[in-house]
Amino acid sequence: MRYRKLGKTDLDVSILGFGGMRLPMVGNPGGLAGFDPKIPIDEEHADRMVGHALDQGVNYFDTAYGYHGGQSERYLGRVLRPVRTKVMIATKLPVWNIERREDFEKVFREQLGKLQTDYVDVYLIHSLNRPFWDKMRDLGVLEFLDGLKAEGRIRAAGFSFHDEIKVFRSIIDAYDWDVCQIQYNFYDRAYQAGEEGLAYAAARNIGVVVMEPLRGGQLVHRIPARVQALWDEAPVRRTPAEWAMRWVWNHPGVSTVLTGSSTLEQLQEHTRTVRDAAPGSLTEEELARFDRARALYREMVKVDCTGCAYCMPCPNGVDIPHNFQLYNDYFMFPGREFCSFFYGNLMPDQERASGCVECGDCMDKCPQHIDIIRELKEVHGLFGAPPKQD
């Protein structure tokens, strides 16, 4: 395993971090987005994954209050308790649950209980955008973080981010942060904080944790033929996951990259890739290949949904991420007729885009700032609802 300093802290973090948002789930070995409280974590499978991560030297474990309907923190607290002093646990303050200053302490104590620990190594304000940042700042979150650090209840303070670069800069400049967590991959180079934000944080010696290096699996599963041809033509043979992870690790300002693995096999692939992942290790030809792949993807993707499911659950039962997946798949992959058939015949009526009542409950929750109501109309306009086939 390779290790890097977490910004200005004295923490040495493995360059591969273990993400707790897409753990394997009972009855669904491939995992879901991790926000359905009705489906329990497949703890036997997850235990094997954590055991492998520990054996390979992974020491950074990331979770959040809402992952897996609140079960992710509880699961990682149990499985990491025997090795607590050898690992770092990062979790997040749920901005959606905070209405009063007193809620900070209430929520944090609850998280400590679920994690079975008396301190958190890295505590992040979750999913900051301009409205959430203004609210948290005005409620006194920075003073709360100062107090936690002074009391030794957290070792590092930070935030995860989903907004424009100008908002990112203003948040960075407002406090002496230890860590920030940003979405970054070869497709999202200029999206949200992007490469400009990465450089801005790194120049201030702030540790950068990268999430969505595979864009929720979109950069590695069911690769469009033209993109796959780019990888196949390269002199060095690598899987799409190896290519994508190596691209992020190529940046010296990145402290650790979170794997959102849902299976042991996915995690094993990522731990193998670590061996050759060093800053500046990609050639100019390889970097140019990423540019061509990105251009191809941008031609085909219609809705920039990563499947994170922050928008869920929909009060009316619409499966928003699945609708967008079908919509993108229709334009990106062969076999378009299957997408239409699935929408009209296999998807439950209440889960279709047509079930949207435009309540707007999902709109402020989307980290990608997708106009979900408008796009769901586009989905149903494309697929409609053909008569059931016997």
C-alpha positions in Angstrom: 0.0 0.0 0.0 1.1 3.6 -0.7 0.5 6.4 1.8 0.3 10.1 1.6 0.0 12.9 4.2 -3.5 14.1 4.8 -2.7 17.8 4.1 -1.3 19.7 7.0 -2.2 17.0 9.5 0.2 14.4 10.9 -2.1 11.6 9.5 -0.6 9.2 7.0 -3.5 7.9 4.9 -3.6 5.0 2.5 -4.1 6.3 -1.1 -7.0 4.0 -1.4 -9.8 4.7 1.1 -12.7 2.4 1.8 -16.1 4.0 1.1 -19.1 3.0 3.1 -21.9 4.3 0.8 -22.3 1.3 -1.6 -21.7 -1.7 0.6 -23.1 -5.1 -0.6 -26.8 -5.5 0.4 -28.8 -8.6 1.1 -30.4 -10.0 -2.0 -28.4 -7.6 -4.2 -24.7 -8.6 -4.3 -23.8 -5.8 -6.7 -24.9 -3.2 -4.1 -27.3 -0.3 -4.4 -26.7 3.4 -3.9 -26.8 2.9 -0.1 -29.8 5.0 0.9 -32.6 2.4 1.1 -33.2 1.7 4.8 -35.3 -1.3 4.0 -32.5 -3.4 2.6 -29.9 -4.5 5.1 -26.2 -4.7 4.5 -24.9 -8.1 3.6 -22.5 -8.1 6.6 -20.9 -11.5 5.8 -19.8 -10.2 2.4 -18.9 -6.8 3.7 -16.8 -8.4 6.5 -14.7 -10.1 3.8 -14.3 -6.8 2.0 -13.2 -5.0 5.2 -10.8 -7.9 6.0 -9.2 -7.7 2.6 -8.9 -3.9 2.8 -7.1 -4.2 6.2 -4.8 -7.0 5.0 -3.8 -4.7 2.0 -3.0 -1.8 4.3 -6.1 0.4 3.8 -6.4 2.6 6.9 -9.0 5.2 5.8 -12.7 4.3 6.2 -15.4 6.7 5.1 -19.0 6.7 6.0 -21.8 9.2 6.8 -24.9 9.6 9.0 -27.4 8.7 6.2 -25.5 5.9 4.3 -27.5 2.7 4.1 -30.4 4.3 6.0 -28.1 4.9 9.0 -26.7 1.4 9.1 -23.3 2.2 7.5 -21.9 3.9 10.6 -23.2 1.2 12.8 -21.7 -1.6 10.7 -18.3 0.1 10.4 -18.3 0.8 14.1 -18.7 -2.9 14.8 -16.3 -4.3 12.3 -13.5 -1.8 13.0 -13.7 -1.8 16.7 -11.0 -4.5 17.2 -8.6 -2.4 15.1 -9.8 1.1 16.1 -6.4 2.5 16.9 -4.9 1.3 13.6 -7.4 2.9 11.3 -8.9 6.3 10.6 -12.7 6.7 10.5 -14.2 9.6 8.6 -17.9 10.4 9.0 -20.1 13.4 8.1 -22.4 15.9 9.9 -25.8 15.6 8.2 -26.7 19.2 7.2 -30.3 18.1 6.5 -30.8 17.1 10.2 -29.5 20.4 11.7 -32.1 23.1 12.5 -30.6 24.5 15.8 -27.1 24.9 17.2 -27.9 22.3 19.8 -28.4 19.7 17.0 -24.7 19.6 16.3 -23.8 18.0 19.6 -26.9 15.8 19.6 -26.1 14.3 16.2 -22.4 14.0 16.9 -23.0 12.0 20.1 -25.4 9.7 18.2 -22.6 9.1 15.6 -20.0 8.3 18.3 -22.4 5.7 19.7 -23.0 4.0 16.4 -19.3 4.0 15.6 -18.5 2.6 19.1 -15.7 5.1 19.6 -15.0 8.3 21.6 -13.4 10.2 18.8 -13.6 10.6 15.0 -10.5 11.0 13.0 -12.0 13.1 10.2 -15.3 14.9 10.6 -16.8 16.5 7.5 -19.7 18.8 7.0 -21.7 16.8 4.5 -22.5 17.9 1.0 -21.9 21.6 1.2 -23.4 23.9 -1.3 -24.1 27.6 -1.0 -27.5 27.4 0.9 -26.2 24.6 3.3 -22.9 26.5 3.9 -24.7 29.7 4.8 -27.0 27.9 7.1 -24.3 25.8 8.9 -22.0 28.9 9.2 -24.7 31.0 10.7 -25.6 28.3 13.2 -22.0 28.2 14.4 -20.6 25.1 12.9 -17.1 26.4 12.7 -17.1 27.1 16.5 -18.5 23.7 17.0 -15.6 22.1 15.0 -13.1 24.2 17.0 -14.5 22.8 20.2 -14.4 19.2 19.0 -10.8 19.6 18.0 -9.8 21.3 21.3 -11.5 18.5 23.2 -9.8 15.7 21.2 -13.1 14.4 19.9 -12.1 14.8 16.3 -8.5 14.9 14.8 -9.3 16.8 11.6 -12.1 19.0 10.4 -13.4 19.3 6.8 -16.3 19.3 4.4 -17.6 17.4 1.4 -18.6 19.6 -1.5 -21.2 19.8 -4.3 -21.4 23.2 -5.9 -19.6 25.6 -8.2 -15.9 26.5 -7.9 -16.6 30.0 -6.7 -18.5 28.6 -3.7 -15.7 26.1 -3.1 -13.2 29.0 -2.9 -15.3 31.0 -0.5 -15.6 28.0 1.8 -11.9 27.2 1.7 -11.1 30.8 2.5 -13.5 30.9 5.5 -11.7 28.5 7.9 -8.5 26.7 8.6 -9.7 23.4 7.1 -7.7 20.2 7.4 -9.6 18.2 4.7 -12.0 18.6 1.8 -13.8 15.9 -0.1 -14.6 16.5 -3.8 -16.0 14.6 -6.8 -13.2 14.1 -9.3 -12.6 11.7 -12.2 -11.4 12.0 -15.8 -14.9 12.8 -16.9 -15.6 15.5 -14.2 -12.4 17.4 -14.6 -14.0 20.8 -14.7 -17.2 19.9 -12.8 -18.0 21.4 -9.4 -14.6 22.0 -7.6 -12.8 20.1 -10.3 -9.1 20.4 -11.1 -9.2 24.1 -10.2 -10.5 23.3 -6.7 -8.0 20.5 -6.2 -5.2 22.8 -7.0 -6.7 25.6 -4.8 -7.0 23.2 -1.8 -3.6 21.5 -2.3 -1.8 24.9 -2.5 -3.1 25.6 1.0 -1.9 22.2 2.3 -5.5 21.0 2.7 -5.9 17.2 2.4 -8.0 16.3 -0.6 -10.2 13.2 -0.5 -11.6 12.2 -3.9 -15.1 10.6 -4.1 -16.7 9.1 -7.3 -13.4 8.3 -9.1 -15.4 5.9 -11.2 -18.5 8.1 -11.3 -20.7 5.7 -9.5 -19.5 2.9 -11.8 -20.5 4.7 -15.0 -16.9 4.8 -16.2 -16.3 1.0 -15.8 -19.6 -0.8 -16.4 -21.1 -1.4 -19.8 -18.5 0.7 -21.5 -19.6 2.2 -24.9 -17.9 0.4 -27.7 -16.0 3.5 -28.9 -14.6 4.1 -25.4 -13.7 0.5 -24.9 -11.8 0.6 -28.2 -9.6 3.4 -26.8 -8.6 1.3 -23.8 -8.1 -1.8 -26.0 -5.8 0.1 -28.4 -3.4 1.2 -25.7 0.1 -0.4 -25.6 -0.4 -1.2 -21.9 -3.4 -3.4 -21.1 -5.5 -2.2 -18.1 -9.2 -2.6 -17.1 -11.4 0.5 -17.3 -11.3 0.7 -13.5 -7.5 0.6 -13.5 -7.4 3.4 -16.1 -9.8 5.6 -14.1 -8.2 5.1 -10.7 -4.7 5.6 -12.1 -5.8 8.9 -13.6 -6.9 10.3 -10.2 -3.8 8.9 -8.4 -1.7 10.6 -11.0 -2.4 14.0 -9.2 0.0 14.7 -6.4 -2.5 16.9 -4.6 -4.8 14.0 -3.9 -4.4 12.4 -0.5 -6.7 9.4 -0.9 -9.3 8.1 -3.3 -12.4 6.4 -2.0 -13.5 3.1 -3.6 -17.2 2.7 -3.6 -16.8 -1.0 -4.0 -19.9 -3.2 -3.6 -18.2 -6.5 -4.1 -14.9 -8.1 -2.9 -13.9 -8.6 -6.6 -14.1 -4.8 -7.2 -12.1 -4.0 -4.1 -9.5 -6.6 -5.0 -9.1 -4.9 -8.4 -8.5 -1.5 -6.8 -6.0 -2.8 -4.3 -4.0 -4.4 -7.1 -4.0 -1.1 -9.0 -2.5 0.7 -6.0 0.9 -0.9 -6.7 1.6 1.1 -9.8 -0.2 4.3 -8.8 2.2 7.1 -8.3 1.9 10.8 -9.1 3.1 11.7 -12.6 3.3 8.0 -13.6 1.0 8.4 -16.6 2.6 9.2 -20.0 1.6 12.1 -22.2 0.1 9.6 -24.7 -2.0 8.1 -21.9 -3.2 11.4 -20.7 -4.3 12.3 -24.2 -6.2 9.0 -24.4 -8.2 10.1 -21.3 -9.0 13.4 -23.1 -10.4 11.4 -26.1 -12.4 9.1 -23.8 -13.9 12.1 -22.0 -14.9 13.7 -25.3 -16.7 10.5 -26.4 -18.6 10.2 -23.1 -19.7 13.8 -23.2 -21.1 13.3 -26.7 -23.3 10.5 -25.4 -24.4 11.2 -21.8 -27.7 12.9 -21.6 -28.2 13.3 -17.8 -25.2 13.7 -15.5 -26.5 11.4 -12.8 -24.0 9.4 -10.8 -26.6 7.2 -9.2 -25.7 8.5 -5.7 -29.4 8.5 -4.7 -29.3 11.6 -2.6 -32.6 12.4 -4.2 -34.2 9.3 -2.8 -36.6 8.2 -1.5 -39.1 9.9 -3.8 -42.3 10.6 -1.8 -44.3 9.3 -4.8 -42.2 6.2 -5.3 -40.4 7.2 -8.5 -37.0 5.5 -8.9 -35.2 8.6 -10.1 -31.6 7.1 -10.6 -33.0 4.0 -12.4 -35.0 6.2 -14.8 -31.9 8.2 -15.6 -29.8 5.1 -16.0 -32.2 3.7 -18.6 -32.3 7.1 -20.4 -28.5 7.3 -20.6 -28.2 3.6 -21.6 -30.5 4.2 -24.5 -28.1 6.7 -26.0 -24.8 5.1 -25.0 -25.1 1.4 -25.7 -26.5 -1.0 -28.3 -29.8 -2.7 -27.7 -31.9 0.4 -27.3 -35.1 -1.6 -27.5 -34.4 -3.3 -24.2 -34.4 0.1 -22.4 -37.9 0.9 -23.8 -39.1 -2.6 -23.1 -37.8 -2.5 -19.5 -39.5 0.9 -18.8 -42.8 -0.2 -20.2 -43.0 -3.8 -19.1 -40.6 -4.6 -16.2 -40.4 -1.4 -14.2 -43.2 -1.1 -11.6 -45.7 1.6 -12.5 -45.0 3.8 -9.5 -41.3 3.8 -10.2 -41.5 5.2 -13.7 -40.7 8.8 -14.5 -44.4 9.3 -15.3 -45.1 9.0 -11.6 -43.4 12.4 -10.9 -45.9 14.9 -9.4 -43.4 17.7 -9.5 -43.3 18.2 -5.7 -39.7 19.3 -6.0 -38.6 17.3 -2.9 -35.6 15.9 -4.8 -34.4 19.1 -6.4 -32.3 20.6 -3.7 -30.8 17.3 -2.7 -29.1 16.5 -6.0 -25.3 17.0 -5.8 -25.1 17.3 -9.5 -27.8 20.1 -9.6 -29.8 18.2 -12.2 -33.2 19.6 -13.1 -34.8 16.3 -12.1 -38.4 17.3 -12.9 -37.6 18.4 -16.4 -35.4 15.4 -17.1 -38.0 12.9 -15.8 -40.4 14.4 -18.4 -37.8 13.8 -21.0 -37.4 10.2 -19.9 -41.1 9.5 -20.1 -41.4 11.4 -23.4 -38.8 9.1 -24.9 -40.0 5.8 -23.5 -43.7 6.4 -22.9 -45.5 3.4 -21.5 -46.2 0.9 -24.2 -48.9 -1.7 -23.6 -47.9 -4.7 -21.5 -46.7 -7.7 -23.5 -47.7 -11.2 -22.5 
